[in-house]
């Protein structure tokens, strides 16, 4: 498990989500990217399509790379199951990098709980108001990372208060759930507010197209960063355009390390480079 409460470095999550398009070889390449760029964790999304897709959406037609099919069939096609997650579990361990998934329903939570090495469980913004799922996730005994997009302050209060009944190891991710997020809607000043209000580790899940907002989020106190990643932003899929390429992942890590170093400890002291100047000017 990741001890977020004790972790002083920035923890980087590469959100693969469904950018693998149901192809385990693409998933492996994205895990390779997480490892090669020095990020900490490759994250997926686990759903039970029959539970998560509203029935009125099941038979809607969807144009896909595999032909036109019903929306429910499309969701089933791109959903990884036990065979694929066993491969992911072994492949990530060999690198080594962490891996985990967002859970969208109770069945998916039970599925994910079978993998003992996962460092935390993620509750996505869409499920933040699902009290039963939040409660059962908190009871799992793993750190809980929860995103707060599309939510009012009261809804966030309710979710965090519910989590705190069972665990103190919580990471609250500030985010906006539009893909890509308009710059004027990022509201990055909320990060220190969340830290003061809840006394938890605060993170940032960015869906913008560029790097600067994520770097600014770190300067404002975000200790966990999540960005969608892809092999190619031109690939088919709704999340690809707002994802980082491998080059973008590498650039973001370097910028985050730079800004984190510049932010310093927050304590006023005479620095090493100042000592000779001090001696020269004050004697």
Buried (B, 14 or more C-beta within 10 A) or exposed (E): EBEBEEBEEBBBBBBBBBBBBBEBEBBBBBBBBBBEBEBBBBBBBBBBBEEBBEEEEBEEEBEBEBEEBBBBBBBBEBBBEEEBBEBBBEBBEEBEBBBBBBBBBBBBBEBBBEBEEBBBBBBBBBBBBBEEBBEBBBEBEBBBBBBBBBBEEEEBEBBBEBBBEBBEBBBBBBBBBEBBBEEEEBEBEBBEBBBEBBEBBBBBBBBBBEBEBBBBBBBBBBBBBBBBBBBEBEBEBEBBBBBBBBEBBBBBBEBBBEBBEEEEEEEEEEEEEEEEEEEEEEE
